[in-house]
Amino acid sequence: MLTKQCAKLSKNNRVGVGQPLHPPIELLTLTADNRPWADDFQIQSEVDLDFVIGQKMGHPVGMMRKSSPEFRRRVLAGAISYQLQLSSIDYTLKRYVKPDQYDNEEVSLGDEVSDYLRDSASKLMSELRNLQAQYPSFGVFGAEITLYRVPHSLDVARMLSNRGLLLEVLPILRLCLEMMAWSHTAFYMQDEEEVIALKAPYCISNLKDIYKASGRIYGYLSKYTHWGHVIHGQFLDIKTEQVAVLQASVRYRAMSLALCLAVLDIFVEVVRKLYPGRSDALVTGVYGGPDRNADRKTYRLLSGIAHMTALPDLFEIESFLE
């Protein structure tokens, strides 16, 4: 996690004990690159296209769910006009699209959870920058750059969850948990060589003082991350005359989003522990209040998923929350 380049940086006194960190650490998405092969690997989308029309027509068009209803209607008219080979999109809009389509759509629980996770990731990044140590030790520097990576990884897990995936989401959430555990341990270490040698899996037990169920959650994620016969039943749909391998399902989406909430819950408590008295804005921004109780939003949403689905898997995930 913490590279030898960072170690060299510290030893050159550009980042180290007693040295102010200016300017603050930034997060980058490199969409422009002057290397000769860069045009062949352009990032395809920098936004979360969480609303898709035309999937059944064979011409899917993605946009953001927060797009205005009028924009959606016009895009739908364009897709329909192409499908029916009509020359006028304006005619198609008036003839085939209801004037109030998309105006009064109710937000589903799954979409509510997804929106909450996405907004939380944004709040976390904003508030983490405010908490950054001005005079970091090597361990604190390593912990902070690692913590900065967690919200993005968690958001990637959310996006894959929305595609109804589970198997692909679990390793990302396990990585998030390992990054938290590593950061929590490295934050209090002074010896640079010890920080460099630190292994994340051995740090998980250190989270128990913050979150008693962290070991159980890590075990749950690890069980499905390492492939074996014991978990085949989770991904097989066995009928009388046919066996099918499940790739995506609504059940998977519910489970994955619930696990994202559980991991987010732990992350908030890790930050609270590392920055006592300074992380109130972050905690309140995510929880909706300062306390870790049954009224916090992570708990209410996860409990809502469990009781709506009434699935044993979801009740087990709910039991991880404290």
C-alpha positions as CSV (number, residue, x, y, z in Angstrom):
1,M,0.0,0.0,0.0
2,L,2.7,2.4,0.9
3,T,5.4,2.2,-1.8
4,K,9.1,2.6,-1.5
5,Q,8.8,5.8,-3.5
6,C,6.8,7.2,-0.6
7,A,9.5,6.0,1.8
8,K,12.1,7.8,-0.3
9,L,10.0,10.9,-0.4
10,S,9.9,10.9,3.4
11,K,13.6,10.3,3.8
12,N,14.3,13.2,1.5
13,N,12.4,15.4,4.1
14,R,9.7,16.4,1.6
15,V,7.2,14.5,3.6
16,G,8.1,13.5,7.1
17,V,8.0,14.2,10.8
18,G,8.0,17.9,11.4
19,Q,7.6,18.8,7.7
20,P,4.4,20.6,6.7
21,L,2.4,19.0,3.8
22,H,1.8,21.7,1.3
23,P,-0.2,21.7,-0.9
24,P,-2.9,19.2,0.4
25,I,-3.0,15.8,-1.2
26,E,-5.2,15.8,-4.3
27,L,-7.2,13.1,-6.0
28,L,-6.7,12.8,-9.8
29,T,-8.4,11.1,-12.7
30,L,-6.0,11.4,-15.6
31,T,-8.2,11.7,-18.7
32,A,-5.5,13.5,-20.8
33,D,-2.2,11.8,-21.5
34,N,0.4,12.7,-24.1
35,R,1.8,9.1,-24.5
36,P,1.4,7.8,-28.1
37,W,-1.0,5.0,-27.1
38,A,-3.2,7.0,-24.8
39,D,-5.9,7.6,-27.4
40,D,-6.5,3.9,-27.6
41,F,-7.3,3.7,-23.9
42,Q,-9.4,6.7,-23.2
43,I,-11.6,6.4,-20.1
44,Q,-15.1,5.7,-21.5
45,S,-17.2,7.3,-18.8
46,E,-16.3,9.7,-15.9
47,V,-19.9,9.7,-14.6
48,D,-22.2,7.1,-13.2
49,L,-24.8,6.3,-15.9
50,D,-27.4,4.8,-13.5
51,F,-30.5,5.3,-15.7
52,V,-30.8,3.4,-19.0
53,I,-33.5,3.4,-21.6
54,G,-33.9,1.3,-24.7
55,Q,-32.4,-1.9,-23.3
56,K,-35.3,-4.1,-24.5
57,M,-35.1,-2.4,-27.9
58,G,-31.5,-3.4,-28.3
59,H,-30.3,0.3,-28.4
60,P,-29.5,1.2,-24.8
61,V,-28.8,4.8,-23.9
62,G,-27.3,5.6,-20.5
63,M,-27.7,8.8,-18.6
64,M,-27.8,9.9,-15.0
65,R,-30.9,9.2,-13.0
66,K,-31.0,12.8,-11.8
67,S,-31.4,13.9,-15.5
68,S,-34.5,16.0,-16.0
69,P,-37.7,14.2,-17.1
70,E,-37.8,16.4,-20.3
71,F,-34.3,15.3,-21.2
72,R,-35.2,11.7,-20.7
73,R,-38.3,12.0,-22.8
74,R,-36.3,13.6,-25.7
75,V,-33.7,10.9,-25.6
76,L,-36.4,8.2,-25.5
77,A,-38.1,9.8,-28.5
78,G,-34.7,9.7,-30.4
79,A,-34.3,6.0,-29.6
80,I,-37.9,5.2,-30.6
81,S,-37.6,7.2,-33.9
82,Y,-34.5,5.2,-34.7
83,Q,-36.1,1.9,-33.9
84,L,-39.2,2.7,-36.0
85,Q,-37.2,4.4,-38.7
86,L,-39.1,7.7,-38.4
87,S,-37.4,10.8,-39.7
88,S,-38.9,13.3,-37.2
89,I,-37.9,13.0,-33.5
90,D,-40.3,15.8,-32.7
91,Y,-43.2,13.9,-34.2
92,T,-42.1,10.8,-32.3
93,L,-42.0,12.7,-29.1
94,K,-45.6,13.9,-29.5
95,R,-46.9,10.6,-30.9
96,Y,-45.2,7.9,-28.9
97,V,-44.0,9.5,-25.6
98,K,-46.4,10.5,-22.8
99,P,-46.0,14.2,-22.0
100,D,-45.7,13.4,-18.2
101,Q,-43.5,10.3,-18.6
102,Y,-40.8,10.2,-15.9
103,D,-42.4,13.2,-14.0
104,N,-43.6,11.4,-10.9
105,E,-41.3,8.4,-10.5
106,E,-41.0,7.0,-7.0
107,V,-37.5,6.4,-5.8
108,S,-37.1,2.7,-5.0
109,L,-35.3,1.5,-1.9
110,G,-32.4,0.2,-3.9
111,D,-32.0,3.6,-5.7
112,E,-32.3,5.4,-2.4
113,V,-29.5,3.4,-0.9
114,S,-27.4,3.9,-4.1
115,D,-27.9,7.6,-3.9
116,Y,-27.0,7.7,-0.2
117,L,-23.8,5.7,-0.8
118,R,-22.8,7.9,-3.7
119,D,-23.4,11.1,-1.8
120,S,-21.6,9.7,1.3
121,A,-18.5,9.0,-0.8
122,S,-18.5,12.6,-2.0
123,K,-18.9,13.9,1.6
124,L,-16.1,11.6,2.8
125,M,-13.6,12.9,0.3
126,S,-14.5,16.5,1.1
127,E,-14.2,16.0,4.9
128,L,-11.1,13.9,4.8
129,R,-9.2,16.7,3.1
130,N,-10.2,18.9,6.0
131,L,-8.8,16.4,8.5
132,Q,-5.4,16.0,6.8
133,A,-2.5,16.4,9.2
134,Q,-0.3,19.4,8.5
135,Y,2.8,17.8,10.0
136,P,2.3,14.0,9.3
137,S,4.6,11.3,10.5
138,F,5.4,8.6,7.9
139,G,2.8,6.4,9.4
140,V,0.1,9.1,9.4
141,F,1.0,10.1,5.8
142,G,0.6,6.5,4.7
143,A,-2.6,6.1,6.6
144,E,-4.1,9.2,5.2
145,I,-3.3,8.5,1.5
146,T,-4.8,5.1,2.1
147,L,-8.0,6.4,3.7
148,Y,-8.4,8.8,0.7
149,R,-8.7,5.8,-1.6
150,V,-11.5,4.0,0.3
151,P,-14.5,6.2,-0.7
152,H,-13.7,5.8,-4.4
153,S,-13.3,2.0,-4.1
154,L,-16.6,1.9,-2.1
155,D,-18.3,3.9,-4.8
156,V,-17.0,1.4,-7.5
157,A,-18.5,-1.4,-5.4
158,R,-21.8,0.5,-5.4
159,M,-21.9,0.8,-9.1
160,L,-21.2,-2.9,-9.6
161,S,-23.9,-3.6,-7.0
162,N,-26.4,-1.7,-9.1
163,R,-25.7,-4.1,-12.0
164,G,-26.9,-6.9,-9.8
165,L,-23.4,-8.3,-9.1
166,L,-22.2,-9.9,-5.9
167,L,-19.1,-12.1,-6.7
168,E,-17.3,-9.1,-8.2
169,V,-18.3,-6.7,-5.4
170,L,-17.0,-8.7,-2.5
171,P,-13.3,-8.5,-3.2
172,I,-13.6,-4.7,-3.5
173,L,-15.3,-4.4,-0.1
174,R,-12.7,-6.8,1.4
175,L,-10.0,-4.5,0.0
176,C,-11.8,-1.5,1.6
177,L,-11.8,-3.2,4.9
178,E,-8.1,-4.0,4.6
179,M,-7.3,-0.4,3.7
180,M,-9.1,0.8,6.8
181,A,-7.4,-1.7,9.1
182,W,-4.0,-0.9,7.6
183,S,-4.6,2.8,8.0
184,H,-5.8,2.4,11.6
185,T,-2.6,0.5,12.5
186,A,-0.1,2.6,10.5
187,F,-1.5,5.8,11.9
188,Y,0.1,5.2,15.3
189,M,3.4,3.8,14.1
190,Q,6.6,5.8,14.1
191,D,9.2,3.4,12.5
192,E,9.2,3.8,8.7
193,E,10.4,0.3,8.1
194,E,7.6,-1.2,10.2
195,V,5.1,0.8,8.2
196,I,6.5,-0.4,4.9
197,A,6.4,-4.0,6.2
198,L,2.9,-3.8,7.5
199,K,0.5,-6.4,6.1
200,A,-3.2,-5.5,6.0
201,P,-4.7,-8.9,6.8
202,Y,-2.8,-8.9,10.1
203,C,-4.3,-5.5,11.0
204,I,-8.0,-6.6,10.9
205,S,-8.0,-7.7,14.5
206,N,-7.0,-4.2,15.6
207,L,-10.4,-3.0,14.4
208,K,-12.2,-4.9,17.0
209,D,-11.8,-2.2,19.6
210,I,-13.6,0.2,17.2
211,Y,-16.1,-2.2,15.6
212,K,-16.6,-5.6,17.3
213,A,-18.1,-7.2,14.2
214,S,-15.3,-6.2,11.9
215,G,-13.8,-9.7,12.1
216,R,-17.1,-11.3,11.2
217,I,-17.6,-9.0,8.2
218,Y,-14.0,-9.7,7.0
219,G,-14.6,-13.4,7.4
220,Y,-17.9,-13.2,5.4
221,L,-16.3,-11.2,2.6
222,S,-13.3,-13.6,2.6
223,K,-15.5,-16.7,2.4
224,Y,-16.9,-15.5,-0.9
225,T,-13.7,-13.9,-2.2
226,H,-11.7,-17.1,-2.2
227,W,-13.4,-19.5,-4.7
228,G,-14.2,-23.0,-3.6
229,H,-16.9,-25.7,-3.7
230,V,-18.5,-24.5,-0.5
231,I,-19.8,-21.3,-2.2
232,H,-20.9,-22.8,-5.5
233,G,-24.5,-23.0,-4.3
234,Q,-24.6,-19.2,-4.0
235,F,-24.1,-18.9,-7.8
236,L,-26.1,-21.8,-9.1
237,D,-29.7,-22.0,-10.1
238,I,-30.6,-25.7,-10.1
239,K,-33.8,-26.8,-11.7
240,T,-35.1,-30.3,-12.5
241,E,-33.5,-30.6,-15.9
242,Q,-31.1,-27.7,-16.0
243,V,-28.3,-26.0,-14.1
244,A,-27.7,-22.3,-14.6
245,V,-24.9,-20.1,-13.4
246,L,-26.2,-16.8,-12.0
247,Q,-24.4,-13.8,-13.2
248,A,-26.6,-11.0,-11.8
249,S,-29.8,-10.9,-9.8
250,V,-32.0,-8.5,-7.8
251,R,-31.0,-10.6,-4.7
252,Y,-27.4,-10.0,-5.4
253,R,-28.0,-6.2,-5.8
254,A,-29.8,-6.2,-2.4
255,M,-27.0,-8.1,-0.7
256,S,-24.2,-6.0,-2.3
257,L,-25.8,-2.7,-1.4
258,A,-26.3,-3.9,2.2
259,L,-22.7,-4.9,2.4
260,C,-21.6,-1.5,1.1
261,L,-23.6,0.1,3.9
262,A,-21.9,-2.2,6.5
263,V,-18.4,-1.3,5.2
264,L,-19.3,2.4,5.2
265,D,-20.5,2.1,8.8
266,I,-17.1,0.8,9.8
267,F,-15.2,3.5,7.8
268,V,-17.0,6.3,9.6
269,E,-16.1,4.7,13.0
270,V,-12.4,4.3,11.9
271,V,-12.3,8.0,11.0
272,R,-14.0,9.0,14.3
273,K,-11.3,7.0,16.2
274,L,-8.3,8.5,14.3
275,Y,-9.6,12.1,14.5
276,P,-11.4,12.5,17.8
277,G,-13.2,15.8,18.2
278,R,-12.3,16.8,14.6
279,S,-14.5,14.4,12.6
280,D,-17.9,15.5,13.8
281,A,-18.8,17.1,10.5
282,L,-17.9,13.9,8.6
283,V,-19.8,11.6,11.0
284,T,-22.9,13.8,11.0
285,G,-22.8,14.2,7.3
286,V,-22.9,10.5,6.7
287,Y,-25.0,9.3,9.7
288,G,-27.4,12.2,9.7
289,G,-26.5,12.7,13.4
290,P,-23.5,12.5,15.7
291,D,-24.3,9.2,17.4
292,R,-23.9,5.5,16.4
293,N,-27.4,4.3,17.2
294,A,-30.4,2.8,15.4
295,D,-31.3,6.2,14.0
296,R,-28.2,6.6,11.9
297,K,-28.8,6.3,8.2
298,T,-26.6,3.4,7.5
299,Y,-28.5,1.3,10.1
300,R,-32.0,2.4,9.0
301,L,-31.3,1.7,5.3
302,L,-29.7,-1.7,5.9
303,S,-32.5,-2.7,8.3
304,G,-35.0,-1.5,5.6
305,I,-33.4,-3.8,3.0
306,A,-33.4,-6.8,5.4
307,H,-37.0,-6.4,6.4
308,M,-38.3,-5.6,2.9
309,T,-36.6,-8.7,1.4
310,A,-36.9,-11.0,4.4
311,L,-33.9,-12.9,3.1
312,P,-31.8,-14.8,5.6
313,D,-28.6,-13.5,3.9
314,L,-29.8,-9.9,4.5
315,F,-30.7,-10.5,8.2
316,E,-27.2,-11.9,8.6
317,I,-25.7,-8.8,7.1
318,E,-27.9,-6.6,9.3
319,S,-26.6,-8.4,12.3
320,F,-23.1,-7.0,11.6
321,L,-24.1,-3.5,12.5
322,E,-23.7,-2.4,16.0
